[in-house]
């Protein structure tokens, strides 16, 4: 009897240990992971904005490049993330938004950086170019951010996730 019980216990442990362990997370955790990645990017962008105000060329360049590298890390993380309940929309909206941030850090923010490096030699055309860049980026960002927020709202509604106000978003909205 002891042998049968021991053998059964051993077999149970062997089967249990060899079964694939699926990590499941709650909808709230899934939401928080995506928002966490977005928050990292927003922090990088706020640091860049602060650097611009210092007129420190090295700091501006470093913080702009930090946006790019932060976006690359977040995109890698998000693309490897499992979708929640076959729901791609929220994750994919985050990927689309962060891809946009990566692209502007490489192109538009770089253009702005080049203009700012002119220092006292900035002319009216440079100012107009920066305004044009700012307007274009703002329009694209508004659209992508709305898509992202709508996807998050749909996700939250479907899975009963409570969304709390993001203090960082309030900071960004004031800029």
Number of C-alpha atoms within 10 A of each C-alpha: 6 7 8 9 10 11 12 12 12 12 12 12 11 11 11 11 10 9 8 8 8 6 6 10 10 11 18 15 12 19 20 15 16 20 16 13 20 18 16 15 24 20 15 20 21 17 17 23 15 14 19 19 9 11 14 12 15 10 16 24 17 13 21 26 19 19 27 23 16 23 27 17 14 22 20 12 14 19 13 9 13 14 15 17 8 7 11 13 18 24 25 16 21 26 23 17 23 26 17 17 24 23 15 19 24 15 12 17 23 16 16 19 19 14 17 20 15 11 11 7 10 12 11 9 9 16 14 11 14 19 13 12 17 14 12 13 16 12 12 13 16 12 12 18 17 14 18 21 15 15 19 22 17 15 21 17 12 10 13 12 19 12 13 6 8 10 9 13 11 10 10 12 8 7 7
